[in-house]
Amino acid sequence: MNYKHLLYFWVTAKAGGVMRAGEQLHTTPHTLSGQIKLLEDWLGHKLFKKVGRQLELTEDGRLALGYADQIFTLGAELETAVRTAGEGKKVLDFKVGVADSVTKSIAYRLLEPALSIAEPVRLICSEGKFPDLLAQLALNRLDLVIADEPMSRRLSVRAFNHPLGGTAMSFFCTPALKSQLQGEFPQCLNGQPLLIPGAQASVRQRLEGWLTRHGLLPRIVGEFDDGALMTAFGREGRGVFMAPSVMEADTMQQFGVEVIGRSAELREEFYAVSVEKRITHACVVAITDAARGQLFG
């Protein structure tokens, strides 16, 4: 296999197209397309398909991308291991999967303590669906999974849930939208635009029950699997949105929004899932200690 061709395919898949990949690789889109075509000819399968003006991975392309991820991750690990060995330093690789339903700001606050332990750490972080990450954990490709729900006992994965703590939820909107709300919270949500998490989010079902119990009928204007995208719509005044109460100050400062109310009934819990029943990994110890003692303490 020509690994230069594989690299061009990998960067193009990650960048989402030959134009952006060409900028990263300092080559022309024409050259890039030709190199990927040679790889497809060698494999005997198409890796990309055109959908409108966009390139999308085929089934074979997604399979190839999974292997390419592993190949180039190992290459980076090889380089780090050799370089640091010559310097007499040992770097601890810490591979973490973060469920895509976990708010990005919470994920950062949870993982940041791992970089503060005594020995040098290289954090290798990936995002995905919770079940897919658990499968990676079972194959020892991950050291830890961060999620907003515990691993089900029905799964045949030998792993253990380590509760990190939980937080109430706060409701935010722009000052302009807040001026249009009438009455006290939560009744002020009636008839107002509301942005909600997607069906896969653990807090979604609790939110629906909460709205029913309080007799609230907001206008659901958007459902989002990606919490960052939901927040972006909220920042532009498209609706009221929820975020963890422990991140209130950061949310207001970063997005220029205001709190309109909080609900302790809407509680989001977070878990670290690892193959260790008794935590010994230095990074996981740092994460659990900081979460239970500072972030959610």
TORKOL-4160 file (C-alpha; in steps of 0.2 Angstrom, whole numbers, padded with zeros to 4 digits, m for minus):
297
<pt num="1" X="0000" Y="0000" Z="0000"/>
<pt num="2" X="0006" Y="0018" Z="m0004"/>
<pt num="3" X="0003" Y="0026" Z="0013"/>
<pt num="4" X="0005" Y="0043" Z="0005"/>
<pt num="5" X="m0011" Y="0040" Z="m0004"/>
<pt num="6" X="m0019" Y="0033" Z="0012"/>
<pt num="7" X="m0014" Y="0050" Z="0021"/>
<pt num="8" X="m0022" Y="0060" Z="0007"/>
<pt num="9" X="m0038" Y="0050" Z="0009"/>
<pt num="10" X="m0038" Y="0052" Z="0028"/>
<pt num="11" X="m0035" Y="0070" Z="0028"/>
<pt num="12" X="m0049" Y="0073" Z="0015"/>
<pt num="13" X="m0061" Y="0062" Z="0024"/>
<pt num="14" X="m0057" Y="0072" Z="0040"/>
<pt num="15" X="m0058" Y="0089" Z="0032"/>
<pt num="16" X="m0074" Y="0086" Z="0023"/>
<pt num="17" X="m0068" Y="0089" Z="0005"/>
<pt num="18" X="m0053" Y="0091" Z="m0007"/>
<pt num="19" X="m0053" Y="0110" Z="m0006"/>
<pt num="20" X="m0050" Y="0111" Z="0013"/>
<pt num="21" X="m0038" Y="0095" Z="0013"/>
<pt num="22" X="m0028" Y="0103" Z="m0001"/>
<pt num="23" X="m0025" Y="0118" Z="0010"/>
<pt num="24" X="m0019" Y="0108" Z="0024"/>
<pt num="25" X="m0008" Y="0097" Z="0014"/>
<pt num="26" X="m0002" Y="0111" Z="0003"/>
<pt num="27" X="m0007" Y="0103" Z="m0013"/>
<pt num="28" X="m0020" Y="0106" Z="m0027"/>
<pt num="29" X="m0037" Y="0098" Z="m0027"/>
<pt num="30" X="m0033" Y="0090" Z="m0044"/>
<pt num="31" X="m0017" Y="0082" Z="m0037"/>
<pt num="32" X="m0027" Y="0076" Z="m0021"/>
<pt num="33" X="m0041" Y="0069" Z="m0031"/>
<pt num="34" X="m0029" Y="0059" Z="m0043"/>
<pt num="35" X="m0019" Y="0052" Z="m0028"/>
<pt num="36" X="m0036" Y="0046" Z="m0020"/>
<pt num="37" X="m0041" Y="0038" Z="m0036"/>
<pt num="38" X="m0025" Y="0028" Z="m0036"/>
<pt num="39" X="m0029" Y="0022" Z="m0019"/>
<pt num="40" X="m0047" Y="0017" Z="m0025"/>
<pt num="41" X="m0040" Y="0008" Z="m0040"/>
<pt num="42" X="m0028" Y="m0002" Z="m0029"/>
<pt num="43" X="m0042" Y="m0007" Z="m0016"/>
<pt num="44" X="m0054" Y="m0010" Z="m0030"/>
<pt num="45" X="m0068" Y="0000" Z="m0022"/>
<pt num="46" X="m0074" Y="0018" Z="m0022"/>
<pt num="47" X="m0071" Y="0027" Z="m0005"/>
<pt num="48" X="m0081" Y="0043" Z="m0009"/>
<pt num="49" X="m0097" Y="0047" Z="m0018"/>
<pt num="50" X="m0103" Y="0064" Z="m0024"/>
<pt num="51" X="m0119" Y="0071" Z="m0016"/>
<pt num="52" X="m0123" Y="0087" Z="m0024"/>
<pt num="53" X="m0107" Y="0097" Z="m0022"/>
<pt num="54" X="m0101" Y="0088" Z="m0007"/>
<pt num="55" X="m0091" Y="0072" Z="m0005"/>
<pt num="56" X="m0097" Y="0058" Z="0006"/>
<pt num="57" X="m0089" Y="0042" Z="0012"/>
<pt num="58" X="m0096" Y="0026" Z="0005"/>
<pt num="59" X="m0098" Y="0011" Z="0016"/>
<pt num="60" X="m0081" Y="0005" Z="0010"/>
<pt num="61" X="m0074" Y="0023" Z="0013"/>
<pt num="62" X="m0080" Y="0022" Z="0031"/>
<pt num="63" X="m0072" Y="0005" Z="0034"/>
<pt num="64" X="m0056" Y="0012" Z="0027"/>
<pt num="65" X="m0057" Y="0028" Z="0038"/>
<pt num="66" X="m0058" Y="0017" Z="0053"/>
<pt num="67" X="m0042" Y="0008" Z="0049"/>
<pt num="68" X="m0033" Y="0024" Z="0043"/>
<pt num="69" X="m0038" Y="0032" Z="0060"/>
<pt num="70" X="m0029" Y="0018" Z="0069"/>
<pt num="71" X="m0014" Y="0018" Z="0057"/>
<pt num="72" X="m0010" Y="0037" Z="0059"/>
<pt num="73" X="m0014" Y="0037" Z="0078"/>
<pt num="74" X="m0001" Y="0023" Z="0080"/>
<pt num="75" X="0011" Y="0033" Z="0069"/>
<pt num="76" X="0009" Y="0048" Z="0080"/>
<pt num="77" X="0012" Y="0037" Z="0096"/>
<pt num="78" X="0027" Y="0029" Z="0088"/>
<pt num="79" X="0035" Y="0047" Z="0085"/>
<pt num="80" X="0031" Y="0052" Z="0103"/>
<pt num="81" X="0038" Y="0036" Z="0111"/>
<pt num="82" X="0054" Y="0037" Z="0101"/>
<pt num="83" X="0057" Y="0056" Z="0104"/>
<pt num="84" X="0053" Y="0056" Z="0122"/>
<pt num="85" X="0063" Y="0040" Z="0125"/>
<pt num="86" X="0078" Y="0049" Z="0119"/>
<pt num="87" X="0075" Y="0063" Z="0131"/>
<pt num="88" X="0072" Y="0051" Z="0146"/>
<pt num="89" X="0054" Y="0056" Z="0148"/>
<pt num="90" X="0039" Y="0044" Z="0148"/>
<pt num="91" X="0023" Y="0051" Z="0141"/>
<pt num="92" X="0007" Y="0043" Z="0147"/>
<pt num="93" X="m0006" Y="0040" Z="0133"/>
<pt num="94" X="m0024" Y="0043" Z="0140"/>
<pt num="95" X="m0037" Y="0038" Z="0127"/>
<pt num="96" X="m0054" Y="0044" Z="0131"/>
<pt num="97" X="m0071" Y="0043" Z="0123"/>
<pt num="98" X="m0084" Y="0056" Z="0126"/>
<pt num="99" X="m0102" Y="0053" Z="0122"/>
<pt num="100" X="m0109" Y="0065" Z="0109"/>
<pt num="101" X="m0123" Y="0070" Z="0121"/>
<pt num="102" X="m0111" Y="0077" Z="0134"/>
<pt num="103" X="m0110" Y="0096" Z="0134"/>
<pt num="104" X="m0093" Y="0101" Z="0127"/>
<pt num="105" X="m0089" Y="0113" Z="0141"/>
<pt num="106" X="m0093" Y="0100" Z="0154"/>
<pt num="107" X="m0082" Y="0087" Z="0145"/>
<pt num="108" X="m0068" Y="0100" Z="0146"/>
<pt num="109" X="m0070" Y="0103" Z="0164"/>
<pt num="110" X="m0071" Y="0084" Z="0168"/>
<pt num="111" X="m0055" Y="0080" Z="0157"/>
<pt num="112" X="m0044" Y="0095" Z="0161"/>
<pt num="113" X="m0038" Y="0088" Z="0178"/>
<pt num="114" X="m0030" Y="0073" Z="0169"/>
<pt num="115" X="m0017" Y="0085" Z="0161"/>
<pt num="116" X="m0012" Y="0091" Z="0178"/>
<pt num="117" X="m0005" Y="0075" Z="0186"/>
<pt num="118" X="0014" Y="0074" Z="0190"/>
<pt num="119" X="0019" Y="0064" Z="0174"/>
<pt num="120" X="0017" Y="0071" Z="0156"/>
<pt num="121" X="0001" Y="0065" Z="0148"/>
<pt num="122" X="m0005" Y="0065" Z="0130"/>
<pt num="123" X="m0024" Y="0065" Z="0129"/>
<pt num="124" X="m0031" Y="0056" Z="0115"/>
<pt num="125" X="m0050" Y="0061" Z="0114"/>
<pt num="126" X="m0063" Y="0055" Z="0103"/>
<pt num="127" X="m0082" Y="0058" Z="0102"/>
<pt num="128" X="m0096" Y="0046" Z="0097"/>
<pt num="129" X="m0112" Y="0037" Z="0102"/>
<pt num="130" X="m0111" Y="0029" Z="0119"/>
<pt num="131" X="m0113" Y="0011" Z="0113"/>
<pt num="132" X="m0100" Y="0013" Z="0100"/>
<pt num="133" X="m0088" Y="0020" Z="0113"/>
<pt num="134" X="m0092" Y="0005" Z="0125"/>
<pt num="135" X="m0087" Y="m0007" Z="0111"/>
<pt num="136" X="m0070" Y="0002" Z="0109"/>
<pt num="137" X="m0068" Y="0001" Z="0128"/>
<pt num="138" X="m0071" Y="m0017" Z="0128"/>
<pt num="139" X="m0057" Y="m0019" Z="0115"/>
<pt num="140" X="m0045" Y="m0009" Z="0126"/>
<pt num="141" X="m0044" Y="0004" Z="0113"/>
<pt num="142" X="m0050" Y="0017" Z="0126"/>
<pt num="143" X="m0045" Y="0019" Z="0144"/>
<pt num="144" X="m0061" Y="0028" Z="0149"/>
<pt num="145" X="m0078" Y="0034" Z="0143"/>
<pt num="146" X="m0087" Y="0049" Z="0149"/>
<pt num="147" X="m0106" Y="0049" Z="0147"/>
<pt num="148" X="m0122" Y="0057" Z="0154"/>
<pt num="149" X="m0129" Y="0040" Z="0158"/>
<pt num="150" X="m0123" Y="0024" Z="0166"/>
<pt num="151" X="m0119" Y="0008" Z="0156"/>
<pt num="152" X="m0133" Y="m0003" Z="0156"/>
<pt num="153" X="m0131" Y="m0020" Z="0165"/>
<pt num="154" X="m0139" Y="m0028" Z="0150"/>
<pt num="155" X="m0124" Y="m0025" Z="0140"/>
<pt num="156" X="m0111" Y="m0039" Z="0139"/>
<pt num="157" X="m0096" Y="m0027" Z="0142"/>
<pt num="158" X="m0085" Y="m0030" Z="0157"/>
<pt num="159" X="m0084" Y="m0012" Z="0163"/>
<pt num="160" X="m0089" Y="m0002" Z="0178"/>
<pt num="161" X="m0099" Y="0014" Z="0181"/>
<pt num="162" X="m0090" Y="0027" Z="0192"/>
<pt num="163" X="m0103" Y="0041" Z="0196"/>
<pt num="164" X="m0095" Y="0058" Z="0195"/>
<pt num="165" X="m0109" Y="0069" Z="0201"/>
<pt num="166" X="m0124" Y="0079" Z="0194"/>
<pt num="167" X="m0131" Y="0096" Z="0191"/>
<pt num="168" X="m0147" Y="0105" Z="0190"/>
<pt num="169" X="m0152" Y="0113" Z="0173"/>
<pt num="170" X="m0153" Y="0131" Z="0169"/>
<pt num="171" X="m0163" Y="0140" Z="0155"/>
<pt num="172" X="m0155" Y="0154" Z="0145"/>
<pt num="173" X="m0160" Y="0166" Z="0131"/>
<pt num="174" X="m0154" Y="0182" Z="0124"/>
<pt num="175" X="m0159" Y="0199" Z="0133"/>
<pt num="176" X="m0170" Y="0203" Z="0118"/>
<pt num="177" X="m0180" Y="0187" Z="0119"/>
<pt num="178" X="m0180" Y="0188" Z="0138"/>
<pt num="179" X="m0189" Y="0205" Z="0137"/>
<pt num="180" X="m0203" Y="0197" Z="0128"/>
<pt num="181" X="m0206" Y="0184" Z="0141"/>
<pt num="182" X="m0222" Y="0186" Z="0152"/>
<pt num="183" X="m0224" Y="0180" Z="0170"/>
<pt num="184" X="m0213" Y="0170" Z="0181"/>
<pt num="185" X="m0203" Y="0155" Z="0177"/>
<pt num="186" X="m0207" Y="0142" Z="0171"/>
<pt num="187" X="m0224" Y="0149" Z="0166"/>
<pt num="188" X="m0215" Y="0162" Z="0155"/>
<pt num="189" X="m0211" Y="0148" Z="0143"/>
<pt num="190" X="m0228" Y="0146" Z="0137"/>
<pt num="191" X="m0230" Y="0150" Z="0118"/>
<pt num="192" X="m0211" Y="0154" Z="0118"/>
<pt num="193" X="m0198" Y="0147" Z="0106"/>
<pt num="194" X="m0189" Y="0132" Z="0114"/>
<pt num="195" X="m0173" Y="0123" Z="0108"/>
<pt num="196" X="m0172" Y="0106" Z="0115"/>
<pt num="197" X="m0159" Y="0091" Z="0116"/>
<pt num="198" X="m0161" Y="0077" Z="0103"/>
<pt num="199" X="m0170" Y="0061" Z="0107"/>
<pt num="200" X="m0154" Y="0052" Z="0112"/>
<pt num="201" X="m0150" Y="0064" Z="0126"/>
<pt num="202" X="m0153" Y="0057" Z="0143"/>
<pt num="203" X="m0161" Y="0073" Z="0149"/>
<pt num="204" X="m0173" Y="0074" Z="0135"/>
<pt num="205" X="m0186" Y="0062" Z="0143"/>
<pt num="206" X="m0185" Y="0071" Z="0159"/>
<pt num="207" X="m0188" Y="0088" Z="0150"/>
<pt num="208" X="m0204" Y="0081" Z="0142"/>
<pt num="209" X="m0211" Y="0075" Z="0159"/>
<pt num="210" X="m0206" Y="0091" Z="0167"/>
<pt num="211" X="m0216" Y="0101" Z="0153"/>
<pt num="212" X="m0231" Y="0090" Z="0156"/>
<pt num="213" X="m0231" Y="0091" Z="0175"/>
<pt num="214" X="m0230" Y="0110" Z="0174"/>
<pt num="215" X="m0243" Y="0112" Z="0160"/>
<pt num="216" X="m0231" Y="0121" Z="0149"/>
<pt num="217" X="m0234" Y="0122" Z="0130"/>
<pt num="218" X="m0219" Y="0131" Z="0122"/>
<pt num="219" X="m0215" Y="0131" Z="0103"/>
<pt num="220" X="m0202" Y="0118" Z="0100"/>
<pt num="221" X="m0192" Y="0126" Z="0086"/>
<pt num="222" X="m0177" Y="0115" Z="0085"/>
<pt num="223" X="m0171" Y="0098" Z="0092"/>
<pt num="224" X="m0152" Y="0095" Z="0092"/>
<pt num="225" X="m0141" Y="0080" Z="0095"/>
<pt num="226" X="m0126" Y="0092" Z="0095"/>
<pt num="227" X="m0127" Y="0103" Z="0111"/>
<pt num="228" X="m0115" Y="0116" Z="0104"/>
<pt num="229" X="m0126" Y="0119" Z="0089"/>
<pt num="230" X="m0141" Y="0121" Z="0100"/>
<pt num="231" X="m0131" Y="0134" Z="0110"/>
<pt num="232" X="m0126" Y="0143" Z="0094"/>
<pt num="233" X="m0145" Y="0145" Z="0089"/>
<pt num="234" X="m0149" Y="0151" Z="0107"/>
<pt num="235" X="m0135" Y="0164" Z="0106"/>
<pt num="236" X="m0143" Y="0171" Z="0090"/>
<pt num="237" X="m0160" Y="0173" Z="0099"/>
<pt num="238" X="m0169" Y="0158" Z="0090"/>
<pt num="239" X="m0175" Y="0151" Z="0107"/>
<pt num="240" X="m0173" Y="0147" Z="0125"/>
<pt num="241" X="m0161" Y="0133" Z="0128"/>
<pt num="242" X="m0155" Y="0123" Z="0143"/>
<pt num="243" X="m0137" Y="0120" Z="0150"/>
<pt num="244" X="m0130" Y="0113" Z="0166"/>
<pt num="245" X="m0132" Y="0125" Z="0180"/>
<pt num="246" X="m0113" Y="0122" Z="0186"/>
<pt num="247" X="m0109" Y="0131" Z="0169"/>
<pt num="248" X="m0120" Y="0146" Z="0171"/>
<pt num="249" X="m0106" Y="0159" Z="0173"/>
<pt num="250" X="m0096" Y="0152" Z="0158"/>
<pt num="251" X="m0112" Y="0151" Z="0147"/>
<pt num="252" X="m0117" Y="0169" Z="0151"/>
<pt num="253" X="m0100" Y="0175" Z="0147"/>
<pt num="254" X="m0097" Y="0165" Z="0132"/>
<pt num="255" X="m0113" Y="0167" Z="0123"/>
<pt num="256" X="m0120" Y="0184" Z="0130"/>
<pt num="257" X="m0136" Y="0176" Z="0136"/>
<pt num="258" X="m0145" Y="0178" Z="0153"/>
<pt num="259" X="m0153" Y="0165" Z="0165"/>
<pt num="260" X="m0172" Y="0165" Z="0166"/>
<pt num="261" X="m0174" Y="0151" Z="0178"/>
<pt num="262" X="m0167" Y="0134" Z="0185"/>
<pt num="263" X="m0175" Y="0118" Z="0189"/>
<pt num="264" X="m0168" Y="0105" Z="0202"/>
<pt num="265" X="m0181" Y="0093" Z="0194"/>
<pt num="266" X="m0171" Y="0093" Z="0178"/>
<pt num="267" X="m0155" Y="0085" Z="0184"/>
<pt num="268" X="m0141" Y="0078" Z="0173"/>
<pt num="269" X="m0129" Y="0065" Z="0180"/>
<pt num="270" X="m0112" Y="0061" Z="0173"/>
<pt num="271" X="m0102" Y="0045" Z="0174"/>
<pt num="272" X="m0085" Y="0038" Z="0170"/>
<pt num="273" X="m0085" Y="0021" Z="0163"/>
<pt num="274" X="m0069" Y="0010" Z="0164"/>
<pt num="275" X="m0063" Y="m0008" Z="0164"/>
<pt num="276" X="m0057" Y="m0005" Z="0182"/>
<pt num="277" X="m0068" Y="m0009" Z="0196"/>
<pt num="278" X="m0056" Y="0000" Z="0208"/>
<pt num="279" X="m0049" Y="0015" Z="0200"/>
<pt num="280" X="m0030" Y="0015" Z="0199"/>
<pt num="281" X="m0026" Y="0024" Z="0183"/>
<pt num="282" X="m0018" Y="0041" Z="0188"/>
<pt num="283" X="m0029" Y="0051" Z="0175"/>
<pt num="284" X="m0045" Y="0043" Z="0180"/>
<pt num="285" X="m0041" Y="0046" Z="0198"/>
<pt num="286" X="m0038" Y="0065" Z="0195"/>
<pt num="287" X="m0054" Y="0066" Z="0185"/>
<pt num="288" X="m0065" Y="0057" Z="0198"/>
<pt num="289" X="m0058" Y="0067" Z="0213"/>
<pt num="290" X="m0060" Y="0084" Z="0204"/>
<pt num="291" X="m0077" Y="0080" Z="0198"/>
<pt num="292" X="m0084" Y="0074" Z="0215"/>
<pt num="293" X="m0074" Y="0087" Z="0225"/>
<pt num="294" X="m0075" Y="0103" Z="0215"/>
<pt num="295" X="m0085" Y="0103" Z="0199"/>
<pt num="296" X="m0101" Y="0094" Z="0206"/>
<pt num="297" X="m0096" Y="0094" Z="0225"/>
